[in-house]
């Protein structure tokens, strides 16, 4: 297998594995600590050094499970990068959900660190923008979080380009720690924000990207071409809303068009889709997920495919999904 590559997160000096491992949907909902350990070990053996999480995943259980894996495996803290995200909250109380105010952020990071069993996270994201809290208040809180040593870098997830630029400019004006990274959805079927909306931010402010849903919630694996199989994420409690998206015939017809290209490259549809994301040099890391260890192994195989995706292959993929 091709060795893992490592990319800088935007204009920072932090390097993360080009393929990373995230816990959305799976940890706590589909994976217990045992399976999570197996998946994380395989990822780590493949060279993954970046593990992504969030406070809201499985109501905090995802962080707890990942923290147990870190503790049980006794991996040196210097050997991996871990992230969490704050905004949604897990307590049904005023100031504790759907906010980026200072009170919530300061208490939220402390709770996340407790669940993870860590003294600090390397990256912390503002999981969505908060129109009710002044961006300046959020920027100051994130700066103070880093200054206190509870996080090393901060970024955003699914913010607009204008919101990201506003936060960066506030930090620049007050000499505060700036947001260095955005975590948007990015895959063959969802390209606009990364390729269009953010296009000026990469050079203007050195924005990095750690992208999520590279397989479009499993659509790009081809497993939903004939309906929703038992045990898939669309059958997990609370994720039924995915069913309409992943069975959309217009999207699945595009996936069918990718099958011959994957066969030509002698790879799975998932590997093709992950490799396509990796071809974008603006992407610092592609966050993968898995509910079974063999899925992790298959995902890592995308590293072998990237070098075979020449300009003609990329053009054919573009023509197929456009």
LUMNU-970841 format. One record per residue (C-alpha): residue number from 0; residue in three letters; x, y, z. Coordinates in nm, 4 decimals, always signed. Each point is the difference from the previous one (the first is absolute). Example, Ala and Ser with C-alpha at 12.3 -4.5 7.8 and 13.67 -1.06 7.14 Angstrom:
2
+-----+------+----------+----------+----------+
|  nr | rest |        x |        y |        z |
+-----+------+----------+----------+----------+
|   0 |  ALA |  +1.2300 |  -0.4500 |  +0.7800 |
|   1 |  SER |  +0.1370 |  +0.3440 |  -0.0660 |
+-----+------+----------+----------+----------+
// end
This chain:
322
+-----+------+----------+----------+----------+
|  nr | rest |        x |        y |        z |
+-----+------+----------+----------+----------+
|   0 |  UNK |  +0.0000 |  +0.0000 |  +0.0000 |
|   1 |  UNK |  +0.1146 |  +0.3534 |  -0.0784 |
|   2 |  UNK |  +0.1381 |  +0.1758 |  +0.3051 |
|   3 |  UNK |  -0.2128 |  +0.2631 |  +0.1708 |
|   4 |  UNK |  +0.0667 |  +0.3582 |  -0.1004 |
|   5 |  UNK |  -0.0187 |  +0.2975 |  +0.2357 |
|   6 |  UNK |  -0.1182 |  +0.3496 |  -0.0812 |
|   7 |  UNK |  +0.0202 |  +0.3314 |  +0.1809 |
|   8 |  UNK |  -0.3257 |  +0.1371 |  +0.1340 |
|   9 |  UNK |  -0.0275 |  +0.3127 |  -0.2087 |
|  10 |  UNK |  +0.2687 |  +0.2530 |  +0.0775 |
|  11 |  UNK |  +0.0821 |  -0.1536 |  +0.3392 |
|  12 |  UNK |  +0.2938 |  -0.2260 |  +0.0762 |
|  13 |  UNK |  -0.2254 |  -0.2846 |  +0.1207 |
|  14 |  UNK |  +0.0110 |  -0.3116 |  -0.2181 |
|  15 |  UNK |  -0.2799 |  -0.2552 |  -0.0137 |
|  16 |  UNK |  -0.0397 |  -0.3250 |  -0.1904 |
|  17 |  UNK |  -0.1668 |  +0.0546 |  -0.3362 |
|  18 |  UNK |  -0.2534 |  -0.2664 |  +0.1012 |
|  19 |  UNK |  -0.1299 |  +0.0332 |  +0.3550 |
|  20 |  UNK |  -0.2510 |  -0.1885 |  +0.2138 |
|  21 |  UNK |  -0.3208 |  +0.1503 |  +0.1356 |
|  22 |  UNK |  -0.2716 |  -0.1277 |  +0.2316 |
|  23 |  UNK |  -0.3193 |  +0.1662 |  -0.1268 |
|  24 |  UNK |  -0.3040 |  -0.2372 |  +0.0030 |
|  25 |  UNK |  +0.2061 |  -0.3095 |  +0.0802 |
|  26 |  UNK |  +0.1466 |  +0.0432 |  +0.3508 |
|  27 |  UNK |  -0.2641 |  -0.0690 |  +0.2599 |
|  28 |  UNK |  -0.2685 |  -0.0680 |  -0.2612 |
|  29 |  UNK |  +0.1577 |  -0.2853 |  -0.1949 |
|  30 |  UNK |  +0.3346 |  -0.0637 |  +0.1728 |
|  31 |  UNK |  +0.0813 |  -0.0883 |  +0.3574 |
|  32 |  UNK |  +0.3454 |  +0.0522 |  +0.1497 |
|  33 |  UNK |  +0.1239 |  -0.3356 |  -0.1315 |
|  34 |  UNK |  -0.0867 |  +0.0639 |  -0.3637 |
|  35 |  UNK |  +0.1121 |  +0.3610 |  +0.0297 |
|  36 |  UNK |  +0.3368 |  -0.1222 |  +0.1225 |
|  37 |  UNK |  +0.0323 |  -0.2396 |  -0.2931 |
|  38 |  UNK |  -0.0839 |  +0.2723 |  -0.2518 |
|  39 |  UNK |  +0.2299 |  +0.2576 |  +0.1543 |
|  40 |  UNK |  +0.2878 |  -0.2475 |  +0.0219 |
|  41 |  UNK |  -0.0290 |  -0.0850 |  -0.3702 |
|  42 |  UNK |  -0.0124 |  +0.3685 |  -0.0873 |
|  43 |  UNK |  +0.3022 |  +0.0744 |  +0.2149 |
|  44 |  UNK |  +0.1945 |  -0.2921 |  -0.1497 |
|  45 |  UNK |  -0.0728 |  +0.1492 |  -0.3440 |
|  46 |  UNK |  +0.1590 |  +0.3284 |  +0.1083 |
|  47 |  UNK |  -0.3070 |  +0.1952 |  +0.1134 |
|  48 |  UNK |  +0.1002 |  +0.2556 |  +0.2637 |
|  49 |  UNK |  -0.3196 |  +0.2114 |  +0.0043 |
|  50 |  UNK |  -0.3143 |  -0.1122 |  +0.1857 |
|  51 |  UNK |  -0.3091 |  +0.2193 |  -0.0269 |
|  52 |  UNK |  -0.2854 |  +0.0225 |  +0.2502 |
|  53 |  UNK |  -0.2672 |  +0.2382 |  +0.1290 |
|  54 |  UNK |  -0.1843 |  +0.0680 |  +0.3219 |
|  55 |  UNK |  -0.3377 |  -0.0670 |  -0.1609 |
|  56 |  UNK |  +0.0840 |  -0.3390 |  -0.1532 |
|  57 |  UNK |  -0.2162 |  -0.2555 |  +0.1816 |
|  58 |  UNK |  -0.0660 |  +0.2554 |  +0.2738 |
|  59 |  UNK |  +0.3590 |  -0.0044 |  +0.1230 |
|  60 |  UNK |  +0.0387 |  -0.3794 |  -0.0123 |
|  61 |  UNK |  +0.2209 |  +0.0236 |  -0.3096 |
|  62 |  UNK |  +0.2598 |  +0.2044 |  +0.1870 |
|  63 |  UNK |  -0.0166 |  -0.2389 |  +0.2945 |
|  64 |  UNK |  +0.0596 |  -0.3041 |  -0.2215 |
|  65 |  UNK |  +0.2883 |  +0.1622 |  -0.1856 |
|  66 |  UNK |  +0.1516 |  +0.1116 |  +0.3286 |
|  67 |  UNK |  -0.0136 |  -0.3577 |  +0.1306 |
|  68 |  UNK |  +0.1822 |  -0.1204 |  -0.3102 |
|  69 |  UNK |  +0.2746 |  +0.2596 |  +0.0487 |
|  70 |  UNK |  +0.0389 |  -0.1073 |  +0.3632 |
|  71 |  UNK |  -0.0124 |  -0.3761 |  -0.0588 |
|  72 |  UNK |  +0.2414 |  +0.0084 |  -0.2918 |
|  73 |  UNK |  +0.2316 |  +0.2343 |  +0.1889 |
|  74 |  UNK |  +0.1007 |  +0.1815 |  -0.3172 |
|  75 |  UNK |  +0.2508 |  +0.2793 |  +0.0717 |
|  76 |  UNK |  -0.1884 |  +0.3319 |  -0.0044 |
|  77 |  UNK |  +0.2567 |  +0.1481 |  -0.2368 |
|  78 |  UNK |  -0.0752 |  -0.2667 |  -0.2597 |
|  79 |  UNK |  -0.3529 |  +0.1010 |  -0.0986 |
|  80 |  UNK |  -0.2164 |  +0.3022 |  -0.0745 |
|  81 |  UNK |  -0.3525 |  +0.0065 |  +0.1429 |
|  82 |  UNK |  -0.2822 |  +0.2440 |  -0.0575 |
|  83 |  UNK |  -0.3404 |  +0.0768 |  +0.1406 |
|  84 |  UNK |  -0.2773 |  +0.2389 |  -0.0960 |
|  85 |  UNK |  -0.2302 |  +0.2259 |  +0.2015 |
|  86 |  UNK |  -0.3389 |  +0.1603 |  -0.0745 |
|  87 |  UNK |  -0.2886 |  -0.2476 |  +0.0149 |
|  88 |  UNK |  +0.0364 |  -0.0750 |  +0.3720 |
|  89 |  UNK |  -0.1210 |  -0.3044 |  +0.1907 |
|  90 |  UNK |  -0.1944 |  +0.1718 |  +0.2812 |
|  91 |  UNK |  -0.3547 |  +0.1203 |  -0.0661 |
|  92 |  UNK |  +0.0452 |  +0.3355 |  +0.1711 |
|  93 |  UNK |  +0.0376 |  +0.3631 |  -0.0922 |
|  94 |  UNK |  +0.3627 |  +0.0945 |  -0.0796 |
|  95 |  UNK |  +0.0899 |  -0.3670 |  -0.0411 |
|  96 |  UNK |  -0.1117 |  -0.0816 |  -0.3539 |
|  97 |  UNK |  -0.0014 |  +0.1558 |  -0.3477 |
|  98 |  UNK |  +0.2391 |  +0.2728 |  +0.1071 |
|  99 |  UNK |  +0.3562 |  +0.1252 |  -0.0206 |
| 100 |  UNK |  -0.0198 |  +0.2368 |  +0.2939 |
| 101 |  UNK |  +0.2920 |  +0.0222 |  +0.2373 |
| 102 |  UNK |  -0.1716 |  -0.1819 |  +0.2875 |
| 103 |  UNK |  -0.0846 |  -0.3019 |  -0.2097 |
| 104 |  UNK |  +0.3359 |  -0.0228 |  -0.1769 |
| 105 |  UNK |  +0.2038 |  +0.0137 |  +0.3198 |
| 106 |  UNK |  -0.2135 |  -0.2590 |  +0.1762 |
| 107 |  UNK |  -0.0399 |  -0.2093 |  -0.3137 |
| 108 |  UNK |  +0.3731 |  -0.0485 |  -0.0551 |
| 109 |  UNK |  +0.0512 |  -0.1010 |  +0.3626 |
| 110 |  UNK |  -0.2719 |  -0.2654 |  -0.0278 |
| 111 |  UNK |  +0.1400 |  -0.1307 |  -0.3286 |
| 112 |  UNK |  +0.3487 |  -0.0325 |  +0.1472 |
| 113 |  UNK |  -0.1426 |  -0.1892 |  +0.2963 |
| 114 |  UNK |  -0.1788 |  -0.2480 |  -0.2279 |
| 115 |  UNK |  +0.3081 |  -0.0423 |  -0.2177 |
| 116 |  UNK |  +0.2251 |  -0.0353 |  +0.3019 |
| 117 |  UNK |  +0.2428 |  +0.2533 |  -0.1464 |
| 118 |  UNK |  +0.1652 |  +0.3184 |  +0.1227 |
| 119 |  UNK |  -0.0464 |  +0.1680 |  -0.3397 |
| 120 |  UNK |  -0.1271 |  -0.0533 |  -0.3524 |
| 121 |  UNK |  +0.2101 |  +0.0932 |  -0.2980 |
| 122 |  UNK |  -0.2912 |  +0.1443 |  -0.1958 |
| 123 |  UNK |  -0.3341 |  +0.1354 |  +0.1156 |
| 124 |  UNK |  -0.2671 |  +0.1074 |  -0.2475 |
| 125 |  UNK |  -0.3018 |  +0.2260 |  +0.0306 |
| 126 |  UNK |  -0.2371 |  -0.2635 |  -0.1345 |
| 127 |  UNK |  -0.2387 |  +0.2481 |  -0.1611 |
| 128 |  UNK |  -0.0268 |  +0.3783 |  -0.0092 |
| 129 |  UNK |  -0.2124 |  +0.1704 |  +0.2661 |
| 130 |  UNK |  -0.1936 |  +0.3005 |  -0.1336 |
| 131 |  UNK |  -0.1060 |  +0.1015 |  +0.3532 |
| 132 |  UNK |  +0.3516 |  +0.0379 |  +0.1425 |
| 133 |  UNK |  +0.2312 |  +0.2756 |  -0.1279 |
| 134 |  UNK |  +0.2859 |  -0.1557 |  -0.1942 |
| 135 |  UNK |  +0.2388 |  +0.2138 |  +0.2044 |
| 136 |  UNK |  -0.1175 |  -0.1688 |  +0.3223 |
| 137 |  UNK |  +0.0591 |  -0.3420 |  -0.1534 |
| 138 |  UNK |  +0.3440 |  +0.0948 |  -0.1345 |
| 139 |  UNK |  +0.1125 |  +0.1281 |  +0.3403 |
| 140 |  UNK |  -0.1273 |  -0.3168 |  +0.1707 |
| 141 |  UNK |  +0.1837 |  -0.2228 |  -0.2480 |
| 142 |  UNK |  +0.3161 |  +0.2057 |  +0.0464 |
| 143 |  UNK |  -0.0222 |  -0.0347 |  +0.3769 |
| 144 |  UNK |  -0.0642 |  -0.3728 |  -0.0334 |
| 145 |  UNK |  +0.3280 |  -0.0347 |  -0.1881 |
| 146 |  UNK |  +0.1839 |  +0.2382 |  +0.2309 |
| 147 |  UNK |  -0.1087 |  -0.2168 |  +0.2949 |
| 148 |  UNK |  +0.1518 |  -0.3092 |  -0.1613 |
| 149 |  UNK |  -0.3279 |  -0.1878 |  -0.0399 |
| 150 |  UNK |  +0.0334 |  +0.0025 |  -0.3795 |
| 151 |  UNK |  +0.2892 |  +0.0700 |  -0.2351 |
| 152 |  UNK |  -0.1838 |  +0.1209 |  -0.3123 |
| 153 |  UNK |  -0.3567 |  +0.0920 |  -0.0851 |
| 154 |  UNK |  -0.2198 |  +0.0012 |  -0.3047 |
| 155 |  UNK |  -0.3548 |  -0.0085 |  -0.1293 |
| 156 |  UNK |  -0.2406 |  -0.2494 |  -0.1545 |
| 157 |  UNK |  -0.2564 |  +0.0871 |  -0.2652 |
| 158 |  UNK |  +0.0476 |  +0.3751 |  +0.0398 |
| 159 |  UNK |  -0.0490 |  +0.2264 |  -0.2983 |
| 160 |  UNK |  +0.3027 |  +0.1600 |  -0.1612 |
| 161 |  UNK |  -0.1134 |  +0.3398 |  +0.1307 |
| 162 |  UNK |  -0.0269 |  -0.1300 |  +0.3571 |
| 163 |  UNK |  +0.3442 |  -0.1584 |  -0.0147 |
| 164 |  UNK |  +0.1556 |  +0.3161 |  -0.1400 |
| 165 |  UNK |  -0.1731 |  +0.2129 |  +0.2641 |
| 166 |  UNK |  +0.1389 |  -0.2193 |  +0.2796 |
| 167 |  UNK |  +0.3488 |  +0.0051 |  -0.1507 |
| 168 |  UNK |  -0.0027 |  +0.3778 |  -0.0381 |
| 169 |  UNK |  -0.1134 |  +0.0525 |  +0.3609 |
| 170 |  UNK |  +0.2846 |  -0.2227 |  +0.1181 |
| 171 |  UNK |  +0.2453 |  +0.1824 |  -0.2249 |
| 172 |  UNK |  -0.1123 |  +0.3402 |  +0.1288 |
| 173 |  UNK |  +0.0333 |  -0.0966 |  +0.3662 |
| 174 |  UNK |  +0.3085 |  -0.2242 |  -0.0402 |
| 175 |  UNK |  -0.1942 |  -0.3100 |  +0.1062 |
| 176 |  UNK |  +0.0354 |  -0.3649 |  -0.1000 |
| 177 |  UNK |  -0.1600 |  -0.0293 |  -0.3430 |
| 178 |  UNK |  -0.2190 |  -0.2796 |  -0.1384 |
| 179 |  UNK |  +0.2244 |  -0.2178 |  -0.2172 |
| 180 |  UNK |  -0.2356 |  -0.2649 |  -0.1328 |
| 181 |  UNK |  -0.3534 |  -0.0632 |  -0.1210 |
| 182 |  UNK |  -0.1778 |  -0.3363 |  +0.0073 |
| 183 |  UNK |  -0.2535 |  -0.0090 |  -0.2850 |
| 184 |  UNK |  -0.1763 |  -0.2812 |  -0.1777 |
| 185 |  UNK |  +0.1882 |  -0.0871 |  -0.3184 |
| 186 |  UNK |  -0.0455 |  -0.2864 |  -0.2426 |
| 187 |  UNK |  -0.0552 |  -0.0719 |  -0.3678 |
| 188 |  UNK |  -0.3677 |  +0.0950 |  +0.0368 |
| 189 |  UNK |  +0.0513 |  +0.3044 |  +0.2281 |
| 190 |  UNK |  +0.2661 |  +0.2389 |  -0.1285 |
| 191 |  UNK |  -0.1241 |  +0.3584 |  -0.0111 |
| 192 |  UNK |  +0.1103 |  +0.1310 |  +0.3387 |
| 193 |  UNK |  +0.3550 |  -0.1377 |  -0.0130 |
| 194 |  UNK |  +0.0652 |  +0.0731 |  -0.3654 |
| 195 |  UNK |  -0.1909 |  +0.3269 |  -0.0413 |
| 196 |  UNK |  -0.1044 |  +0.1774 |  +0.3194 |
| 197 |  UNK |  +0.3281 |  -0.0435 |  +0.1888 |
| 198 |  UNK |  +0.2272 |  +0.0403 |  -0.3030 |
| 199 |  UNK |  +0.1438 |  +0.3401 |  +0.0993 |
| 200 |  UNK |  +0.0565 |  -0.0977 |  +0.3638 |
| 201 |  UNK |  +0.2726 |  -0.2543 |  -0.0706 |
| 202 |  UNK |  +0.2506 |  +0.2598 |  -0.1166 |
| 203 |  UNK |  -0.1439 |  +0.3038 |  +0.1822 |
| 204 |  UNK |  +0.0044 |  -0.1440 |  +0.3536 |
| 205 |  UNK |  +0.1667 |  -0.3403 |  -0.0387 |
| 206 |  UNK |  -0.3154 |  -0.1991 |  +0.0696 |
| 207 |  UNK |  +0.0426 |  -0.3760 |  +0.0430 |
| 208 |  UNK |  -0.2686 |  -0.2656 |  -0.0479 |
| 209 |  UNK |  -0.0830 |  -0.3192 |  +0.1865 |
| 210 |  UNK |  -0.2947 |  -0.1244 |  -0.2016 |
| 211 |  UNK |  -0.2861 |  -0.2257 |  +0.1090 |
| 212 |  UNK |  -0.2391 |  -0.2394 |  -0.1753 |
| 213 |  UNK |  +0.2358 |  -0.0916 |  -0.2870 |
| 214 |  UNK |  -0.2319 |  -0.2908 |  -0.0822 |
| 215 |  UNK |  -0.3181 |  +0.2124 |  +0.0179 |
| 216 |  UNK |  -0.1335 |  -0.1964 |  +0.2999 |
| 217 |  UNK |  +0.0747 |  -0.3257 |  -0.1804 |
| 218 |  UNK |  -0.1655 |  +0.0865 |  -0.3319 |
| 219 |  UNK |  +0.3381 |  -0.0039 |  -0.1751 |
| 220 |  UNK |  +0.0720 |  -0.3555 |  +0.1170 |
| 221 |  UNK |  -0.2817 |  -0.1244 |  -0.2240 |
| 222 |  UNK |  -0.1637 |  -0.1941 |  +0.2823 |
| 223 |  UNK |  -0.3251 |  +0.1953 |  -0.0300 |
| 224 |  UNK |  -0.0527 |  -0.0585 |  -0.3713 |
| 225 |  UNK |  -0.2629 |  -0.2628 |  +0.0810 |
| 226 |  UNK |  -0.1509 |  +0.1507 |  +0.3149 |
| 227 |  UNK |  +0.1012 |  +0.0317 |  +0.3653 |
| 228 |  UNK |  +0.1665 |  -0.3156 |  +0.1384 |
| 229 |  UNK |  -0.0451 |  -0.1038 |  +0.3620 |
| 230 |  UNK |  +0.2727 |  +0.1215 |  +0.2321 |
| 231 |  UNK |  +0.0857 |  +0.3057 |  -0.2087 |
| 232 |  UNK |  +0.0077 |  +0.3433 |  +0.1600 |
| 233 |  UNK |  -0.3413 |  +0.0935 |  -0.1402 |
| 234 |  UNK |  -0.1504 |  -0.2697 |  +0.2243 |
| 235 |  UNK |  +0.1628 |  +0.1402 |  +0.3158 |
| 236 |  UNK |  -0.2435 |  +0.1732 |  +0.2380 |
| 237 |  UNK |  +0.0017 |  +0.3728 |  -0.0659 |
| 238 |  UNK |  +0.1468 |  -0.0282 |  -0.3501 |
| 239 |  UNK |  -0.3108 |  -0.0951 |  -0.1931 |
| 240 |  UNK |  +0.0184 |  +0.3405 |  -0.1717 |
| 241 |  UNK |  +0.2913 |  -0.1420 |  -0.1995 |
| 242 |  UNK |  -0.2232 |  -0.2526 |  -0.1748 |
| 243 |  UNK |  -0.1529 |  +0.2497 |  -0.2432 |
| 244 |  UNK |  +0.3412 |  +0.1448 |  -0.0836 |
| 245 |  UNK |  +0.1804 |  -0.3270 |  -0.0594 |
| 246 |  UNK |  -0.2787 |  -0.1541 |  -0.2077 |
| 247 |  UNK |  -0.0383 |  +0.3063 |  -0.2251 |
| 248 |  UNK |  -0.0066 |  -0.1436 |  -0.3506 |
| 249 |  UNK |  +0.1720 |  +0.2950 |  -0.1691 |
| 250 |  UNK |  +0.2986 |  -0.0351 |  +0.2328 |
| 251 |  UNK |  +0.0100 |  -0.3768 |  -0.0327 |
| 252 |  UNK |  -0.0090 |  +0.0218 |  -0.3788 |
| 253 |  UNK |  +0.3194 |  +0.2039 |  +0.0176 |
| 254 |  UNK |  +0.1545 |  -0.2629 |  +0.2262 |
| 255 |  UNK |  -0.0884 |  -0.2683 |  -0.2537 |
| 256 |  UNK |  +0.1908 |  +0.2016 |  -0.2572 |
| 257 |  UNK |  +0.3111 |  -0.0172 |  +0.2173 |
| 258 |  UNK |  -0.0007 |  -0.3803 |  +0.0190 |
| 259 |  UNK |  +0.1833 |  -0.0545 |  -0.3328 |
| 260 |  UNK |  +0.2691 |  +0.2499 |  +0.1001 |
| 261 |  UNK |  +0.0593 |  -0.1783 |  +0.3303 |
| 262 |  UNK |  +0.0209 |  -0.3344 |  -0.1822 |
| 263 |  UNK |  +0.2510 |  +0.1456 |  -0.2439 |
| 264 |  UNK |  +0.2166 |  +0.1147 |  +0.2908 |
| 265 |  UNK |  -0.0488 |  -0.3352 |  +0.1772 |
| 266 |  UNK |  -0.1298 |  +0.1635 |  +0.3160 |
| 267 |  UNK |  -0.3203 |  +0.0264 |  +0.1995 |
| 268 |  UNK |  -0.2386 |  +0.2917 |  -0.0439 |
| 269 |  UNK |  +0.0938 |  +0.1141 |  +0.3503 |
| 270 |  UNK |  +0.3701 |  +0.0033 |  -0.0884 |
| 271 |  UNK |  -0.0718 |  +0.1915 |  -0.3205 |
| 272 |  UNK |  -0.2024 |  +0.2604 |  +0.1907 |
| 273 |  UNK |  +0.2592 |  +0.0443 |  +0.2747 |
| 274 |  UNK |  +0.2827 |  +0.0242 |  -0.2524 |
| 275 |  UNK |  -0.1980 |  +0.2658 |  -0.1889 |
| 276 |  UNK |  -0.0128 |  +0.2120 |  +0.3185 |
| 277 |  UNK |  +0.3721 |  -0.0517 |  +0.0554 |
| 278 |  UNK |  +0.0755 |  +0.1347 |  -0.3471 |
| 279 |  UNK |  -0.0996 |  +0.3475 |  +0.1226 |
| 280 |  UNK |  +0.3198 |  +0.1568 |  +0.1425 |
| 281 |  UNK |  -0.2084 |  +0.2409 |  +0.2109 |
| 282 |  UNK |  -0.1260 |  -0.2909 |  +0.2118 |
| 283 |  UNK |  +0.2184 |  -0.0518 |  +0.3063 |
| 284 |  UNK |  -0.1716 |  -0.3234 |  +0.1042 |
| 285 |  UNK |  -0.2934 |  -0.2102 |  -0.1165 |
| 286 |  UNK |  -0.1923 |  -0.1266 |  +0.3036 |
| 287 |  UNK |  -0.1054 |  -0.3616 |  -0.0438 |
| 288 |  UNK |  -0.2381 |  -0.2014 |  +0.2144 |
| 289 |  UNK |  -0.0768 |  -0.3680 |  +0.0414 |
| 290 |  UNK |  -0.2290 |  -0.2329 |  +0.1909 |
| 291 |  UNK |  +0.2155 |  -0.3076 |  -0.0664 |
| 292 |  UNK |  +0.3785 |  -0.0524 |  +0.0004 |
| 293 |  UNK |  -0.0003 |  -0.1254 |  -0.3608 |
| 294 |  UNK |  -0.1468 |  +0.3331 |  -0.1103 |
| 295 |  UNK |  +0.2999 |  +0.1790 |  +0.1490 |
| 296 |  UNK |  +0.2347 |  -0.2252 |  -0.1965 |
| 297 |  UNK |  -0.1923 |  +0.0634 |  -0.3222 |
| 298 |  UNK |  -0.0014 |  +0.3763 |  +0.0588 |
| 299 |  UNK |  +0.3747 |  +0.0080 |  +0.0530 |
| 300 |  UNK |  +0.0383 |  -0.1680 |  -0.3384 |
| 301 |  UNK |  -0.0950 |  +0.3339 |  -0.1576 |
| 302 |  UNK |  +0.3640 |  +0.1015 |  +0.0426 |
| 303 |  UNK |  +0.0899 |  -0.2518 |  -0.2700 |
| 304 |  UNK |  -0.2530 |  +0.1485 |  -0.2419 |
| 305 |  UNK |  +0.0965 |  +0.3682 |  +0.0069 |
| 306 |  UNK |  +0.3023 |  -0.0448 |  -0.2264 |
| 307 |  UNK |  -0.2119 |  -0.1753 |  -0.2646 |
| 308 |  UNK |  -0.2503 |  +0.2851 |  -0.0266 |
| 309 |  UNK |  +0.1339 |  +0.2049 |  -0.2893 |
| 310 |  UNK |  -0.1591 |  +0.3020 |  -0.1662 |
| 311 |  UNK |  -0.2101 |  -0.2189 |  -0.2286 |
| 312 |  UNK |  -0.1456 |  -0.1979 |  +0.2910 |
| 313 |  UNK |  -0.0776 |  +0.3206 |  +0.1903 |
| 314 |  UNK |  -0.1714 |  +0.1446 |  -0.3090 |
| 315 |  UNK |  -0.2105 |  -0.3125 |  -0.0447 |
| 316 |  UNK |  -0.1074 |  +0.0081 |  +0.3637 |
| 317 |  UNK |  -0.0954 |  +0.3665 |  -0.0388 |
| 318 |  UNK |  -0.2010 |  -0.0722 |  -0.3160 |
| 319 |  UNK |  -0.1763 |  -0.2928 |  +0.1672 |
| 320 |  UNK |  -0.1297 |  +0.1943 |  +0.2997 |
| 321 |  UNK |  -0.0575 |  +0.3401 |  -0.1622 |
+-----+------+----------+----------+----------+
// end
